Amino acid sequence: MSYDPDNIFAKILKGEIPCHKIYEDENSFAFMDVMPQGEGHALVIPKLPSENLLTADADSLSELIKVVQKVAQAALEAFQADGVLVQQFNNPAAGQTVFHTHFHVVPRFEGVALQPHNGDMADGELLASNAAKYRALLET
């Protein structure tokens, strides 16, 4: 497998596709998942191209995981969640569908099941509102 510079996350990084950004630094970018499995579902990606964890630059990953942790901590507070799920998939057999390294950060609530990742896009106003909750904590 080789990196496709036209994958959807690469296009988001290039500004070719809009997103609801929640955080950005020199190495990382975080935004709302448009097909969330739960309220506040966010994605954290490296700016450096790589297909997945198995092919990513180790130094890039070490910086990325710091942002994953920061976003996960913000998820707990912003959504008053009971926990937070962090997921990362590698290769199609493991469920990876976008071939740019990414981590899912999903606030979790007791007794509330995850929604299926079935291609239904969330309401833009809801995504914007949830992104604002993250930014309020991450921009401080």
ZAMAR-492730 format. One record per residue: residue number from 1; residue in one letter; z, x, y of N, C-alpha, C in turn. Coordinates in Angstrom, 2 decimals, always signed. Last residue first. Example, Ala and Ser with C-alpha at 12.3 -4.5 7.8 and 13.67 -1.06 7.14 Angstrom:
REM residues 2
   n res     n.w     n.u     n.v    ca.w    ca.u    ca.v     c.w     c.u     c.v
   2   S   +7.08  +12.85   -2.25   +7.14  +13.67   -1.06   +7.87  +12.90   +0.03
   1   A   +7.80  +13.19   -5.69   +7.80  +12.30   -4.50   +7.80  +13.20   -3.30
END
This chain:
REM residues 140
   n res     n.w     n.u     n.v    ca.w    ca.u    ca.v     c.w     c.u     c.v
 140   T  +25.33   -6.98  +27.35  +26.54   -6.54  +28.06  +26.92   -5.13  +27.68
 139   E  +23.32   -7.94  +25.86  +22.94   -7.28  +27.13  +24.15   -6.78  +27.89
 138   L  +24.40   -9.29  +23.74  +23.78   -7.99  +23.49  +23.42   -7.24  +24.76
 137   L  +25.34  -11.76  +24.67  +26.27  -10.80  +24.06  +25.69   -9.40  +23.96
 136   A  +23.11  -12.99  +25.71  +24.36  -13.02  +26.49  +25.37  -12.01  +25.97
 135   R  +21.30  -12.81  +23.60  +21.15  -11.92  +24.76  +22.42  -11.87  +25.60
 134   Y  +22.21  -14.91  +21.90  +22.26  -13.50  +21.49  +22.24  -12.57  +22.70
 133   K  +21.68  -17.09  +23.54  +23.04  -16.87  +23.04  +23.21  -15.42  +22.60
 132   A  +18.91  -16.89  +23.87  +19.78  -16.71  +25.04  +21.23  -16.45  +24.62
 131   A  +18.08  -17.56  +21.30  +17.84  -16.20  +21.80  +18.74  -15.91  +22.99
 130   N  +18.75  -20.27  +21.29  +19.45  -19.35  +20.40  +19.27  -17.91  +20.83
 129   S  +16.91  -21.20  +23.22  +18.34  -21.38  +23.42  +19.15  -20.41  +22.56
 128   A  +14.50  -20.57  +21.94  +14.81  -19.98  +23.25  +16.31  -20.07  +23.54
 127   L  +14.70  -22.20  +19.68  +14.63  -20.75  +19.53  +14.98  -20.04  +20.83
 126   L  +14.67  -24.71  +20.95  +15.83  -24.31  +20.16  +15.85  -22.79  +19.99
 125   E  +12.11  -24.65  +22.05  +13.27  -24.76  +22.94  +14.55  -24.34  +22.22
 124   G  +10.46  -24.56  +19.76  +10.51  -23.44  +20.69  +11.71  -23.46  +21.62
 123   D  +11.49  -25.55  +16.57  +11.23  -25.96  +17.93  +11.42  -24.78  +18.89
 122   A  +10.18  -23.61  +13.82  +11.26  -24.25  +14.56  +10.78  -24.63  +15.96
 121   M   +7.68  -24.20  +11.37   +8.13  -23.48  +12.55   +9.19  -24.30  +13.29
 120   D   +7.51  -23.97   +7.94   +7.75  -24.88   +9.06   +8.33  -24.10  +10.22
 119   G   +7.39  -22.20   +5.83   +6.31  -22.17   +6.80   +6.46  -23.14   +7.95
 118   N   +9.61  -22.17   +4.22   +8.43  -22.89   +3.75   +7.28  -22.93   +4.76
 117   H  +12.26  -21.13   +3.22  +11.31  -20.44   +4.09   +9.92  -20.96   +3.73
 116   P  +14.80  -23.65   +3.14  +13.71  -22.90   +2.50  +12.81  -22.26   +3.55
 115   Q  +18.02  -23.04   +4.59  +16.79  -23.82   +4.54  +15.73  -23.00   +3.81
 114   L  +21.18  -22.60   +3.01  +20.02  -22.03   +3.70  +18.84  -22.97   +3.55
 113   A  +23.82  -25.05   +3.36  +22.84  -24.29   +2.57  +21.77  -23.69   +3.47
 112   V  +27.07  -25.07   +4.30  +25.73  -25.34   +4.82  +24.75  -24.43   +4.07
 111   G  +29.65  -24.38   +3.50  +29.12  -25.66   +3.09  +27.72  -26.00   +3.58
 110   E  +30.22  -22.24   +6.22  +30.77  -22.81   +4.98  +30.15  -24.17   +4.72
 109   F  +27.43  -20.60   +7.52  +28.49  -21.56   +7.76  +28.93  -22.16   +6.42
 108   R  +25.94  -17.63   +8.84  +26.21  -18.55   +7.72  +27.45  -19.39   +8.02
 107   P  +23.23  -16.13  +10.56  +24.60  -16.65  +10.60  +24.79  -17.67   +9.47
 106   V  +21.19  -13.66   +9.40  +21.32  -15.12   +9.39  +22.80  -15.50   +9.46
 105   V  +18.80  -11.36   +9.79  +20.20  -11.56  +10.12  +20.39  -13.07  +10.31
 104   H  +16.56   -9.34   +8.01  +16.91  -10.71   +8.40  +18.41  -10.73   +8.68
 103   F  +14.75   -6.49   +8.86  +16.00   -7.03   +8.34  +16.17   -8.44   +8.89
 102   H  +11.70   -4.79   +8.06  +12.49   -5.73   +8.85  +13.73   -6.17   +8.08
 101   T   +8.69   -2.99   +8.09  +10.13   -2.96   +7.79  +10.86   -3.96   +8.67
 100   H   +5.97   -4.91   +7.45   +6.54   -4.06   +8.48   +8.04   -4.12   +8.21
  99   F   +4.55   -6.95   +5.98   +4.68   -5.57   +5.56   +4.88   -4.62   +6.73
  98   V   +5.82   -9.95   +5.03   +5.31   -9.23   +6.20   +5.60   -7.76   +5.94
  97   T   +6.90  -10.56   +2.57   +5.63  -11.20   +2.94   +5.02  -10.59   +4.19
  96   Q   +8.89   -9.73   -0.19   +8.40   -9.30   +1.12   +7.04   -9.94   +1.39
  95   G   +9.86  -10.31   -2.72   +9.80  -11.39   -1.74   +9.32  -10.98   -0.36
  94   A   +9.64   -8.43   -4.63  +10.99   -8.66   -4.11  +11.01   -9.74   -3.03
  93   A   +6.94   -8.28   -5.04   +7.77   -8.74   -6.16   +9.20   -9.04   -5.72
  92   P   +6.00   -7.14   -2.58   +5.82   -8.56   -2.88   +6.73   -9.07   -4.01
  91   N   +8.38   -4.90   -0.98   +7.22   -5.17   -1.83   +7.17   -6.65   -2.23
  90   N  +11.59   -5.53   -0.19  +10.66   -4.42   -0.35   +9.62   -4.74   -1.40
  89   F  +13.75   -7.09   +2.23  +12.90   -7.17   +1.04  +11.89   -6.02   +1.01
  88   Q  +16.98   -7.77   +3.27  +15.83   -6.89   +3.48  +15.06   -6.83   +2.18
  87   Q  +19.54   -9.57   +5.01  +18.61   -9.41   +3.90  +17.47   -8.48   +4.28
  86   V  +22.72  -10.56   +5.73  +21.72   -9.57   +6.11  +20.86   -9.33   +4.87
  85   L  +24.60  -13.25   +6.83  +23.78  -12.75   +5.75  +22.78  -11.75   +6.33
  84   V  +27.88  -13.75   +7.91  +26.52  -13.40   +8.28  +25.82  -12.80   +7.07
  83   G  +30.28  -16.40   +8.51  +29.83  -15.14   +7.92  +28.43  -14.85   +8.40
  82   D  +30.84  -18.50  +10.10  +31.88  -18.11   +9.14  +31.55  -16.78   +8.47
  81   A  +29.95  -18.40  +13.60  +29.65  -18.48  +12.18  +30.84  -18.05  +11.33
  80   Q  +29.47  -18.85  +16.32  +30.78  -19.17  +15.74  +30.64  -19.37  +14.24
  79   F  +27.24  -17.80  +17.39  +27.08  -19.07  +16.68  +28.37  -19.54  +16.04
  78   A  +28.13  -15.46  +18.62  +27.27  -16.39  +19.37  +27.19  -17.77  +18.72
  77   E  +29.65  -14.12  +16.59  +30.27  -14.63  +17.81  +29.42  -15.71  +18.49
  76   L  +27.77  -13.57  +14.56  +29.07  -14.20  +14.25  +29.67  -14.85  +15.48
  75   A  +25.75  -12.31  +16.03  +25.49  -13.58  +15.34  +26.79  -14.32  +15.04
  74   A  +26.91   -9.92  +16.82  +26.61  -10.92  +17.85  +26.37  -12.30  +17.21
  73   Q  +26.97   -8.66  +14.34  +28.23   -8.93  +15.03  +28.02  -10.00  +16.11
  72   A  +24.19   -8.49  +13.90  +25.04   -9.26  +12.97  +26.38   -9.61  +13.62
  71   V  +23.44   -6.78  +15.98  +22.92   -8.16  +15.97  +23.77   -9.03  +15.04
  70   K  +24.80   -4.45  +15.15  +25.07   -5.04  +16.47  +24.62   -6.50  +16.52
  69   Q  +23.58   -3.96  +12.66  +25.01   -4.22  +12.75  +25.37   -4.92  +14.06
  68   V  +20.96   -3.49  +13.53  +21.22   -4.58  +12.60  +22.70   -4.95  +12.67
  67   V  +21.44   -1.18  +15.01  +21.04   -2.40  +15.72  +21.25   -3.62  +14.83
  66   K  +22.04   +0.56  +12.96  +23.02   +0.37  +14.04  +22.72   -0.91  +14.81
  65   I  +19.69   +0.56  +11.55  +20.85   -0.10  +10.95  +21.97   -0.30  +11.98
  64   L  +18.00   +2.08  +13.24  +17.77   +0.65  +13.04  +19.01   -0.05  +12.51
  63   E  +18.87   +4.69  +12.94  +19.01   +4.04  +14.24  +18.89   +2.52  +14.10
  62   S  +18.20   +5.06  +10.28  +19.60   +5.26  +10.69  +19.86   +4.65  +12.06
  61   L  +15.43   +4.63  +10.31  +16.32   +3.69   +9.63  +17.76   +3.83  +10.07
  60   S  +14.58   +6.91  +11.66  +14.33   +5.60  +12.25  +15.26   +4.55  +11.64
  59   D  +15.29   +8.82   +9.78  +15.94   +8.84  +11.09  +15.77   +7.51  +11.81
  58   A  +13.57   +8.11   +7.64  +15.03   +8.03   +7.49  +15.75   +8.03   +8.83
  57   D  +10.77   +6.03   +7.90  +11.36   +7.30   +8.30  +12.89   +7.17   +8.29
  56   A   +9.90   +3.91   +5.13  +10.35   +4.14   +6.51  +10.92   +5.54   +6.70
  55   T   +9.33   +3.21   +2.57   +8.38   +4.10   +3.25   +8.81   +4.48   +4.66
  54   L  +11.34   +1.52   +1.77  +10.94   +2.60   +0.86  +10.02   +3.62   +1.52
  53   L  +11.52   -0.47   +3.69  +12.60   +0.51   +3.58  +12.18   +1.73   +2.76
  52   N   +8.04   -0.83   +4.66   +9.35   -1.33   +4.25  +10.35   -0.18   +4.16
  51   E   +5.89   +0.19   +6.16   +5.75   -1.05   +5.41   +7.09   -1.66   +5.06
  50   S   +6.11   +1.22   +9.58   +6.39   +1.47   +8.16   +6.31   +0.14   +7.44
  49   P   +6.00   +2.38  +12.94   +5.35   +1.67  +11.83   +5.82   +2.15  +10.46
  48   L   +8.75   +2.10  +15.06   +7.93   +3.04  +14.31   +7.32   +2.31  +13.11
  47   K  +10.43   +0.12  +15.80   +9.17   +0.23  +16.54   +8.21   +1.18  +15.81
  46   P  +11.98   -1.90  +13.26  +11.80   -0.63  +13.96  +10.49   -0.66  +14.75
  45   I  +13.53   -5.14  +13.70  +12.46   -4.28  +13.20  +12.47   -2.94  +13.93
  44   V  +15.26   -7.97  +12.83  +15.40   -6.68  +13.49  +14.37   -5.75  +12.86
  43   L  +15.47  -11.46  +13.38  +14.84  -10.34  +12.69  +15.02   -9.08  +13.51
  42   A  +17.68  -14.30  +12.93  +17.00  -13.28  +13.73  +16.40  -12.22  +12.82
  41   H  +18.86  -17.50  +12.96  +18.16  -16.53  +12.12  +17.34  -15.59  +13.00
  40   G  +20.18  -19.59  +14.23  +20.43  -18.24  +14.70  +19.75  -17.15  +13.89
  39   E  +20.49  -21.74  +11.49  +20.64  -21.60  +12.94  +20.95  -20.15  +13.30
  38   G  +18.29  -20.75   +8.83  +19.54  -21.26   +9.34  +19.59  -21.04  +10.84
  37   Q  +15.85  -19.82   +8.38  +16.53  -20.39   +7.21  +17.90  -20.94   +7.59
  36   P  +13.14  -20.21  +10.71  +14.52  -19.85  +10.35  +15.03  -20.55   +9.10
  35   M  +10.55  -19.22  +11.65  +10.73  -20.08  +10.49  +12.14  -19.84   +9.93
  34   V  +10.75  -17.41  +13.65  +10.17  -18.72  +14.00  +10.23  -19.71  +12.84
  33   D  +13.54  -15.50  +14.33  +12.59  -15.86  +13.28  +12.07  -17.25  +13.61
  32   M  +13.95  -13.79  +17.41  +14.24  -14.95  +16.58  +13.15  -15.14  +15.54
  31   F  +14.31  -10.18  +17.43  +13.80  -11.44  +17.94  +14.13  -12.56  +16.96
  30   A  +14.47   -6.74  +18.31  +15.05   -7.88  +17.59  +14.59   -9.17  +18.27
  29   F  +13.61   -3.40  +17.85  +13.26   -4.64  +18.52  +13.83   -5.78  +17.67
  28   S  +14.12   +0.16  +18.40  +14.28   -1.11  +17.67  +13.91   -2.30  +18.53
  27   N  +13.99   +2.46  +19.96  +13.63   +2.53  +18.55  +13.51   +1.19  +17.85
  26   E  +14.80   +1.93  +22.58  +13.66   +2.81  +22.37  +13.15   +2.84  +20.93
  25   D  +15.54   -1.61  +22.29  +15.85   -0.27  +22.76  +14.66   +0.62  +22.43
  24   E  +16.18   -5.04  +22.64  +15.20   -3.98  +22.51  +15.80   -2.68  +23.01
  23   Y  +16.80   -8.44  +21.72  +17.29   -7.09  +21.97  +16.13   -6.11  +21.81
  22   I  +15.56  -10.87  +21.56  +17.00  -10.88  +21.79  +17.55   -9.49  +22.11
  21   K  +12.60  -12.74  +22.22  +13.27  -11.45  +22.10  +14.76  -11.59  +22.37
  20   H  +10.67  -14.74  +20.83  +11.91  -14.95  +21.57  +12.77  -13.71  +21.34
  19   C   +7.18  -13.92  +21.33   +8.37  -14.11  +20.51   +9.55  -14.39  +21.43
  18   P   +3.55  -13.85  +21.20   +4.84  -14.06  +21.86   +5.97  -14.21  +20.85
  17   I   +1.41  -11.22  +20.39   +1.94  -12.50  +19.93   +3.30  -12.68  +20.61
  16   E   +0.94   -8.86  +21.64   -0.22   -9.71  +21.36   +0.18  -11.10  +20.88
  15   G   +2.81   -6.90  +22.03   +2.74   -7.98  +23.01   +1.56   -8.91  +22.81
  14   K   +3.21   -5.08  +20.08   +2.14   -4.77  +21.04   +2.01   -5.83  +22.13
  13   L   +5.14   -6.40  +18.56   +5.51   -5.17  +19.26   +4.49   -4.80  +20.34
  12   I   +3.51   -8.43  +17.51   +4.63   -8.78  +18.40   +5.03   -7.55  +19.21
  11   K   +1.85   -6.88  +15.91   +1.27   -7.62  +17.03   +2.35   -8.06  +18.02
  10   A   +3.70   -6.03  +14.04   +3.03   -5.03  +14.87   +2.41   -5.70  +16.10
   9   F   +4.23   -8.51  +12.90   +5.29   -7.83  +13.65   +4.73   -6.72  +14.51
   8   I   +1.76   -9.18  +11.66   +2.31  -10.03  +12.73   +3.41   -9.32  +13.54
   7   N   -0.46   -6.35  +11.34   +0.48   -7.32  +10.79   +1.17   -8.04  +11.95
   6   D   -2.24   -4.43  +12.13   -2.47   -5.78  +12.64   -1.55   -6.81  +12.01
   5   P   -1.79   -2.08  +10.84   -1.39   -2.15  +12.25   -1.65   -3.50  +12.89
   4   D   -0.52   -1.86   +7.74   -1.54   -2.61   +8.45   -1.12   -2.75   +9.91
   3   Y   +0.12   +0.90   +5.67   +0.56   +0.10   +6.80   -0.63   -0.56   +7.50
   2   S   -0.80   +0.55   +2.22   -0.77   +1.30   +3.47   -0.45   +0.35   +4.62
   1   M   +0.00   +0.85   -1.17   +0.00   +0.00   +0.00   +0.00   +0.90   +1.24
END
